[in-house]
Amino acid sequence: MTELPGRPVSESRTEMTEIVFPNDANPLGNIMGGRVMHWIDICAAIAAGRHARSPVVTAAVDQIAFHRPVRVGGVLVIVASVNYAHRTSMEVGVKMWNEDRATGERSHVVSAYLTFVALDPDTGTPRRVPQVIPETDDDRRRFAKAIERRERRLERREQAG
Ligand SMILES: CC(C)(COP(=O)(O)OP(=O)(O)OC[C@H]1O[C@@H](n2cnc3c(N)ncnc32)[C@H](O)[C@@H]1OP(=O)(O)O)[C@@H](O)C(=O)NCCC(=O)NCCS
């Protein structure tokens, strides 16, 4: 089978900006975890689709830790890119910040790693994706860490049967 040409990380980089409305919040006036996960999944899916240039599905989401609450009215910046691609699967890293509207200062709210699988649009079965070309030192660090995480994920799946 012929190798697909690699694709640089910058081609999958995706940024979304959202404002937290009352219907995104819990009774305490803070954003609901489910809404955060929804936006993370969307941003990550766009990044994976840009890398694969085909439909993608979420195969797995690693542990998500919420570092701090975000109030209604808060501005959230979500950035995602593909860290590493194997055969048909990709690890996408997502980071979310709360942006202070007065100062523009950003505080880290949550990070997550998701695995997406590219599908052939005709058959709906997994299809090959291009390899990731890391361009910066951060890309290379994330690429190496993603390989380690993939190995741990495979071990956990094996143990779970
Ligand atoms: C994800 C899915 C397409 C994988 O199909 P499959 O028949 O298991 O395919 P394969 O066994 O050939 O695996 C394909 C790739 O997915 C990866 N994969 C499958 N399940 C995985 C999981 N739970 N976590 C991480 N990677 C997974 C495999 O490692 C493989 O990666 P590789 O090709 O890069 O080595 C299938 O399980 C599916 O459709 N799941 C539902 C997805 C969905 O609906 N998500 C939306 C919301 S839940």
The ligand as a Gaussian input file, in Angstrom:
#p B3LYP/6-31G(d) Opt

LIG

0 1
 C      -13.942000       3.665000      16.743000
 C      -14.366000       2.537000      15.816000
 C      -14.622000       3.083000      14.419000
 C      -13.224000       1.520000      15.783000
 O      -13.682000       0.431000      14.991000
 P      -12.996000      -1.014000      15.085000
 O      -13.800000      -1.951000      14.293000
 O      -12.690000      -1.313000      16.508000
 O      -11.696000      -0.761000      14.276000
 P      -10.243000      -1.367000      14.466000
 O      -10.193000      -2.489000      15.463000
 O       -9.744000      -1.611000      13.076000
 O       -9.461000      -0.133000      15.089000
 C       -9.278000       1.031000      14.340000
 C       -8.432000       1.975000      15.139000
 O       -9.186000       2.460000      16.235000
 C       -8.423000       2.339000      17.414000
 N       -9.361000       2.154000      18.510000
 C      -10.443000       1.359000      18.504000
 N      -11.062000       1.441000      19.702000
 C      -10.365000       2.312000      20.447000
 C      -10.482000       2.810000      21.776000
 N      -11.462000       2.432000      22.604000
 N       -9.568000       3.699000      22.231000
 C       -8.570000       4.118000      21.416000
 N       -8.393000       3.680000      20.137000
 C       -9.283000       2.784000      19.679000
 C       -7.536000       1.145000      17.175000
 O       -6.405000       1.157000      18.023000
 C       -7.166000       1.351000      15.722000
 O       -6.134000       2.324000      15.635000
 P       -4.978000       2.233000      14.492000
 O       -5.639000       1.831000      13.203000
 O       -4.438000       3.620000      14.404000
 O       -3.981000       1.251000      14.973000
 C      -15.664000       1.815000      16.354000
 O      -15.403000       1.253000      17.605000
 C      -16.837000       2.781000      16.480000
 O      -17.488000       3.094000      15.492000
 N      -17.114000       3.242000      17.710000
 C      -18.203000       4.206000      17.924000
 C      -17.693000       5.622000      17.671000
 C      -18.744000       6.639000      17.949000
 O      -19.899000       6.462000      17.600000
 N      -18.350000       7.725000      18.609000
 C      -19.242000       8.797000      18.869000
 C      -19.778000       8.932000      20.213000
 S      -19.732000       7.630000      21.345000

